[in-house]
Amino acid sequence: MGGRRYVARGVPGGYRIWDNKGRRWWGDHYELCPDDLLTELNGSNDYARITALLKRYRALKR
């Protein structure tokens, strides 16, 4: 079964990241999905890069 592991999905009030392999939400809720995160999810879908972006945006929210 192919496909992307992580995808951005619209939810009420914004976006969340869905983990297709783990079948669960992953990361925080975003009112707006940051462009570079969306680009990574739609591009190479690299776990390390996605994790680094999530940490960066989580720190900015504080």
Secondary structure, DSSP 4 states (H G I P E B T S, - for coil): --S-SEEEEEETTEEEEEETTTTEEEEEEESS--HHHHHHHHTT--HHHHHHHHHHHHHHH-
